[in-house]
Amino acid sequence: MADEVRVRFAPSPTGALHIGGAHTALFNWLWARHTGGKFILRIEDTDRVRSTQEYEETIMAGMKWLNLDWDEGPDIGGDYGPYRQTERLDLYNKYARQLLDEGKAYKDGSAVIYKVPLGLDIGFDDEVYGHVDYKSDALIDGRTGVMKDIVLIKSDGFPTYNYAVVVDDHLMKISHVIRGEDHISNTPKQVLIYKALGWEMPKFAHLPMILGKDKKKLSKRHGATSVYEYRDMGYLPDSIFNFLALLGWAPKGNVEVFGRDLAIKEYELRNINRKSSVFDFDKLNFINQEHITEMPVREKFELIRPFWEEMGVDCGKLDLEYLGKCFEIMAGRGKTIKELAEFSDYLVTFAPVAARYDGSDLTEEHRVLLKKFNTDFLSRSELVTPDQMLAFAREWCDANGAKLKDIAMPLRYMLTGYKVSPGIFEVIELLGHDEVSKRLRHYNVL
């Protein structure tokens, strides 16, 4: 086995890139980048019924969104291609013929089947789970007492998974096979094929299962959806990367929010936790919110702009200084970019406010009170800071026999359209005198 670390992610193009696959890809990518090795993308497209070019492209696009770049693959080539299994059939046939010639396999019709020998040690060392004991005798069918031989080439001429993956990993000089725990049961069969062909085995590292909060295997109802769905919900690629890295591993000091550089620096296979990980949306939301908060204003605006535009918000004339102030008062609000867009639209334009709130709950008596306060309040040019505005509002309410909430809550609805927002006087400071006046006149309270 070459000294260079070479790892691979080998998806089947039968669907989009989902969270489980992204997790496996990320843990392989991290090991390659930590060691200065190579990360290979291989497409296992022998399922001729379900495999499509569209899914292959979607998987690649999902990996690019997560910034999991590969060094060799079907789109960029490399020294050990082809990188699609359907383009490697001659290689599978070559080694199947070798096993036939050596009497280690036999034909059943047009299929090629490997004859499993008795009493062979096919245990293996796992970088995560330690040594796994296994004897070839365990492959005997418990009901019939007959050995379960291993199909190498199916009658349709295509290789089986357990055979093709061995040939591919050997010829591509894969040094570490890093994959999900559910593949542990496949490994002894693959060990048999390595031994039959006289090839050195790679190192194996099986990743812990990812469970939902109910401790059941991750499924779509837990969040096992396409990575694109997370993008469309407003999650950042760096946040998904950060969160997935924590499913089975953590940097020193149990730091929860970190970037790629730290993960690359500290990642070690031996530090992967064999205990199953839980897909916790609350943690993902926390991590995403932290990454959003730390983003530069321009970058944040470019991400939030499509959501605003989809909502019909015209944001073409906004300047970065104003946006910076908007994002500053919104800190801690909005777990995703989409939520941040929804919670802050009133800082960009009045149209969504008018659509959400029509003022019909205000009595005539309340309107009179609000009109008197607003007139007095907006005539005081010395009220510049939110603290000064709040102090004035309290004094005014005391002098006029009103409660602060009778003033602040209607103002919040008329200026934001929401029951909950940042401090209303912070909003007023940011919107400015003219914009606030315009909105209050719309509700006939100025």
Protein Blocks (a to p, Z undefined) as FASTA:
>chain_A
ZZbdcddddddffbccdfklmmmmmmmmmmmmmnopacdddddfkbmklpcfklmmmmmm
mmmmnopacfbdfkngpjkbcfbfklmmmmmmmmmmmmmmnopaccehjaccddddehia
cbdcdfklopadddfklmpcfklopacdddfbdfkopacfklmmmmmmmmnopabdcddf
klmmmmmmmmmmmmmnopacdddddddddddfkopacdfknopacfklmmmnopafklmm
mmmmmnopacehiiabdcfklmmmmgcfklpcfbdcdddfklmmmmmmmmmmmpcfklmm
mmmmmmmmmnopacklpcfklmmmmmmmmgoiajbfklmmmmmmmmmpmklmmmmpgolm
pcfklmmmmmmmmmmmmmmmklmbfklmmmmmmmmmmmnopafklmmmmmmmmmnopabd
cdfklmmmmnommlmmmmmmmnopZZ
